[in-house]
Amino acid sequence: MQPNAALANTDNDASANAMTNGNVSADSQSQVASDLENIKSQVIKLNRDLFILEEDLLFPASTQIAVFVSVDIGRFFTLDSVELKINQQNVAGFLYTQRQRRALEKGGIQKVYMGNLKMGQHQLTAIFTGVDAEGRTVQRAVTHQFEKTDETVMVELKLEDNESSYRADVKVEEWVL
């Protein structure tokens, strides 16, 4: 065999090995990518399960209260802020942006507070601050007595336009699940 022929065979073997290694490398990369996607989906599922478990531990149904705010059309009252008190204790406050206000006026509902209460009688007070149709700063307030049982209490505070008085009223609705 001639020396040049031996070199040619070596070059052919090297390129064949490189092609085989390239295929193996591509296969192993796709396997790693597939394994990575599986792990990502498992982590996402585990994270969701942990979040649900955390919610159940932090806010068990037997002590849970949730307070929501909704706005009717908002012609007679432009909402700026809300302050919540339970049993004369400040528990939540929220200052609204124009975008958040528009979302509420289009039918959105916002969870303003979620917490725990012991069973028994309680008093919820909500103070809404905003601007009326003439541009004056006004406040609307409502007080609601409720009984906390071993079930979750969900309260919606509705700011509704009152056509007859040309002002907004606050209505309280307890949700029954």
C-alpha positions as CSV (number, residue, x, y, z in Angstrom):
1,M,0.0,0.0,0.0
2,Q,1.3,3.5,-0.8
3,P,1.7,6.0,2.0
4,N,-0.7,8.4,0.3
5,A,-3.4,5.7,0.1
6,A,-3.0,5.0,3.9
7,L,-3.6,8.7,4.6
8,A,-6.6,8.8,2.4
9,N,-8.1,5.8,4.3
10,T,-7.4,7.5,7.6
11,D,-9.1,10.7,6.4
12,N,-12.2,8.7,5.3
13,D,-12.3,6.9,8.7
14,A,-12.1,10.2,10.5
15,S,-14.8,11.8,8.5
16,A,-17.1,8.8,9.0
17,N,-16.4,8.9,12.8
18,A,-17.2,12.6,12.8
19,M,-20.5,12.0,11.0
20,T,-21.4,9.2,13.4
21,N,-20.4,11.3,16.4
22,G,-22.4,14.2,15.0
23,N,-25.5,12.0,14.8
24,V,-25.0,10.7,18.3
25,S,-24.4,14.2,19.5
26,A,-27.6,15.5,17.8
27,D,-29.6,12.5,19.2
28,S,-28.2,13.1,22.7
29,Q,-29.0,16.8,22.5
30,S,-32.6,16.1,21.5
31,Q,-32.9,13.6,24.3
32,V,-31.5,16.2,26.8
33,A,-33.9,18.8,25.4
34,S,-36.8,16.4,25.8
35,D,-35.7,15.5,29.4
36,L,-35.4,19.2,30.2
37,E,-38.9,19.9,28.9
38,N,-40.2,17.0,31.1
39,I,-38.4,18.4,34.1
40,K,-39.8,21.9,33.5
41,S,-43.3,20.6,33.2
42,Q,-42.9,18.6,36.4
43,V,-41.5,21.7,38.2
44,I,-44.4,23.8,37.0
45,K,-46.9,21.2,38.2
46,L,-45.1,20.9,41.6
47,N,-45.0,24.6,42.0
48,R,-48.8,24.8,41.4
49,D,-49.4,22.0,43.9
50,L,-47.2,23.8,46.5
51,F,-49.1,27.0,45.9
52,I,-52.4,25.3,46.5
53,L,-51.1,23.6,49.6
54,E,-49.7,26.9,50.9
55,E,-53.0,28.6,50.4
56,D,-54.8,25.8,52.2
57,L,-52.4,26.0,55.1
58,L,-52.3,29.7,55.4
59,F,-56.0,30.3,54.8
60,P,-58.0,27.2,55.8
61,A,-61.7,27.4,54.9
62,S,-62.7,27.3,58.5
63,T,-61.0,30.7,59.2
64,Q,-60.9,32.3,55.7
65,I,-62.4,35.6,54.7
66,A,-62.1,37.2,51.2
67,V,-63.3,40.7,50.3
68,F,-63.8,41.8,46.7
69,V,-64.5,45.2,45.1
70,S,-66.6,45.8,42.0
71,V,-67.8,49.0,40.3
72,D,-71.0,49.5,38.3
73,I,-70.5,52.0,35.5
74,G,-68.7,54.7,37.5
75,R,-70.5,57.8,36.1
76,F,-71.3,59.3,39.5
77,F,-68.2,58.2,41.4
78,T,-64.6,57.8,40.2
79,L,-62.9,55.5,42.6
80,D,-59.4,56.5,43.9
81,S,-58.9,54.3,46.9
82,V,-60.5,51.8,49.4
83,E,-59.7,51.2,53.0
84,L,-61.0,48.0,54.8
85,K,-61.4,47.5,58.5
86,I,-62.5,44.4,60.3
87,N,-63.5,44.9,63.9
88,Q,-62.1,48.4,63.8
89,Q,-58.7,47.1,62.8
90,N,-57.2,48.3,59.4
91,V,-56.7,45.2,57.3
92,A,-56.2,46.5,53.8
93,G,-56.0,49.5,51.7
94,F,-55.7,50.0,47.9
95,L,-54.9,53.0,45.7
96,Y,-56.3,52.6,42.2
97,T,-54.6,53.6,38.9
98,Q,-56.6,54.8,36.0
99,R,-56.1,51.4,34.2
100,Q,-57.3,49.4,37.3
101,R,-60.3,51.7,37.6
102,R,-61.2,51.2,34.0
103,A,-60.9,47.4,34.4
104,L,-63.4,47.6,37.3
105,E,-65.8,49.8,35.4
106,K,-65.7,47.2,32.6
107,G,-67.0,44.5,34.9
108,G,-63.8,43.3,36.7
109,I,-63.7,42.2,40.3
110,Q,-60.7,42.8,42.5
111,K,-59.8,40.7,45.6
112,V,-58.7,43.4,48.0
113,Y,-58.2,41.3,51.1
114,M,-57.8,37.7,52.1
115,G,-57.2,36.7,55.7
116,N,-58.2,34.6,58.7
117,L,-60.9,35.2,61.3
118,K,-62.0,33.2,64.3
119,M,-65.6,32.1,64.4
120,G,-68.2,34.5,65.7
121,Q,-69.7,37.9,65.0
122,H,-67.6,40.4,63.1
123,Q,-67.9,43.9,61.6
124,L,-66.5,44.9,58.1
125,T,-66.1,48.6,57.3
126,A,-65.2,49.8,53.9
127,I,-64.4,53.4,53.1
128,F,-64.2,54.4,49.4
129,T,-62.6,57.7,48.4
130,G,-63.1,59.2,45.0
131,V,-64.4,62.1,43.0
132,D,-68.1,62.7,42.2
133,A,-69.5,63.9,38.9
134,E,-68.8,67.5,39.8
135,G,-65.2,66.8,40.6
136,R,-65.5,67.0,44.3
137,T,-63.6,64.6,46.6
138,V,-66.1,62.4,48.4
139,Q,-66.2,59.3,50.5
140,R,-68.7,56.5,50.6
141,A,-68.6,54.1,53.5
142,V,-70.5,50.9,54.4
143,T,-70.5,48.8,57.6
144,H,-71.5,45.2,57.4
145,Q,-72.1,42.7,60.3
146,F,-71.5,39.1,59.5
147,E,-71.2,35.8,61.3
148,K,-68.1,33.7,60.6
149,T,-68.8,30.0,60.7
150,D,-66.6,27.1,59.7
151,E,-67.2,28.0,56.0
152,T,-65.2,30.6,53.9
153,V,-66.8,34.0,54.0
154,M,-66.7,35.9,50.7
155,V,-67.9,39.5,50.6
156,E,-68.4,41.6,47.5
157,L,-68.5,45.4,48.0
158,K,-70.3,46.9,45.0
159,L,-70.1,50.6,44.0
160,E,-73.3,51.1,42.1
161,D,-74.6,54.2,40.3
162,N,-77.9,55.4,41.8
163,E,-79.8,57.1,38.9
164,S,-82.4,58.7,41.2
165,S,-79.9,60.4,43.5
166,Y,-77.1,60.9,41.0
167,R,-74.5,59.4,43.3
168,A,-72.9,56.1,43.9
169,D,-74.1,53.7,46.7
170,V,-72.1,50.9,48.2
171,K,-73.9,47.5,48.4
172,V,-72.7,44.5,50.2
173,E,-73.2,41.0,49.0
174,E,-72.1,37.8,50.7
175,W,-71.4,35.0,48.3
176,V,-72.6,31.5,49.2
177,L,-70.6,28.7,47.7
